[in-house]
């Protein structure tokens, strides 16, 4: 668990570093020493994290909520025309890389006879 947390923090940290890296010439002269020291610390942390990482990625399910099958629509979700909308939504989500869906089913809907 500890290594998974370290990996997640490192991934966020390294990603943030890649997005915010400034060339040394844009650093104000009074902060150049601090900038150099921080870059060294970041590089050391990044190198130690990469050495400890075995290259495996945790299993992730990218989810989205289905809007066409949302129980807030009431009995309209049972209409035949809704099925085509559901198929289009599922195709679109799959094209975006979604690997799981959430279906909202409220309690009263399950209780009706």
Secondary structure, 3 states (H helix, E strand, C coil): CHHHHHHHHHHHHHHHHHHHCCCHHHCCHHHHHHHHHHHHHHHHHHHHHHHHCCCCCCCCCCEEECCCCCHHHHHHHHCHHHHHHHHHHHHHHHHCCCCEEECCCCHHHHHCC
